[in-house]
Amino acid sequence: MFLKPDFNVESIYDIDIMKLDMMGVRALFFDLDSTLMKSKSGKFSYKTLQFLNDLSTNFKIVILTNNKKLSYIKKVKEQTDVSVYYNAKKPNVDVFYQACKDMKVIPSKVAMIGDRPLSDILVGIKAGAVTVLVDSISKDEENFIVRFARFLERLTIRK
């Protein structure tokens, strides 16, 4: 199976927000671990929190994560007012569609942003959303085996 994200950028900070706005995107659904924060850290950087806050003036913002550990999710929610949907089971679209319903936005007006082609990008494609693939926010700190696994998964991407 080959996937083709609509956009492929280095990090969340490199996303062309104006282009998404011009395309009619009204909501940004972000993956959590490795997209918005270092994996398993449970902590946003100040830069990321400011980035999300700035985006929230023009877009509805949602975090859509496969993480299901309630203590972890609670820690995340304590740091931001962004709606967090956990145990999303991406690439299953059910939680994605629930978030759309809750945010009162149709899937074609959503940009799904994440670091994993076979979960984040695939759920966006299946739902009919705009898709943005980013590299891990902490890629320079990841060990070899994690980077190698990412390399293998990205072989599914069509340029």
N, C-alpha and C positions, 0 to 999 in steps of 0.2 A: 504494500500500500504506500502510495506517495501522497504527501500533503503539501499544499502550497499556501502558506500564510499570505495575507494581503500585504503585510509589512514585516520586515526582518531587520531589527535594529539592535545595537549593542546593549542598551539599557533603557529602563523606563524613562530616564531623563532625555533620551534621544528621540522619543516619539514626537512626530510632527502633529502636535495637538491642533494647530490651525487647520491642517489638512483634514483631520478627522471631523472637525466642526463643519468644514465646508462640505464634507460628504454627508452631513446630516446626522452624524453620531450624536446621541444625547446622553448616553450612559457609558461609563467605563467600568468593566468588570475585570478586576485584577486577581490573579493567583496570589498566594501569600508567600510561602516559603521559597526562597531563592529568586523571587520576583520583586517583592516589596521589602523583604528582610532576609538576613542571613538564615539559612535553613536551620530549623530547630532552635533558633535563638529566642524567639518570642519577643523580640525587641526591635522596634522601628528606629531608624536613625532620625535625627532631627531634620536632616535634608529631606528624607522621604515623607515625614509628617507634614512638613511645609509644602512639599510638592502636592500631596493629596489635598491639603487645605486650599491651595491655589486652584487646583482643578475643580474643586467642589463649587466654585462660584459660577461655572458654566456647564458642568456635567453632574449627573447623578453618579455617585461612586459606590461600588460594591466590591467586597472581597469574597471570592469564591474559592474555598480551599477543600482539598480532600482530607485534611487533617481532621480527626474526630476526637482528639484528646481534650476533654472539657476544661481541664485546668489550664491547658495551653491556650485554648480559645478565650477563656476568661482573661488571661494575661494580655492577650492581643486587644480585646475589647476595652480594657481599662485604659488603653493609650490613645484611642481614637473614637470618634463618633460615627465612623464609616460602618455601614451595615456589614456584618460578617455572616456568611452562609458556610457552614462547616459540614464535614462528611458528605461533600457534594458528589462523590463517586464519578468524577469526570473520567471518561468522556460521556457518561450518561447525561442526558439533557434535562432531566426532571428538575433538579435544583436550579439550574440555569433558568428554566422557564418560570419557576416559582419566584426567583429574584426579579425577572422581568415583570411579572404580574404585580409584585409588591411595589416596584419602582414605577409602575404604570408606563412602561416603555416596550415597544415591540422589538423582537430580537434583531431585526435588520438595522435598528438604530443604536445597537450596542457594539462596542469594541471589546473583544475578549483578549486580554493581555496576559501572557505568561511565558514561562521558560521551558515548558515541556510540550513538544509537538504532539505526542500521543495521548495527552490528556487535555491540556489547556487549548491548544490550537484545534484539536479534533472536536472538542465540545463546541467551540465557536463555529466551526465549519458545519457540523451537524445541525446547529440551531439557526444557521443563516446569518450569523453575525460577521462583522468585520474582525479580522484576526491580526494580532500583532505578536510576533515571536521576539522575545528578548533573551539575552544571555543572562546567566546567573548574576545577581547583584553582588555576590561574593566569590566570583569565579577565580580570583587570584588566591583565595584562601582554601579552595577545595582540593582534596587529595587526588592523586592520580586516578584511582579507580572510579571516582565520581566523574571526573572530567572525561575519562574514557567511555563511561556509560552514556554521558551526554553526547559525545562524538557519535557513538553508534546510533543513538536515537535520532540524531539530526541527519543521518543517512536517509531517513524517510522524507526529507524536505526536498521539494522541487524548487529550484531557483527561478 
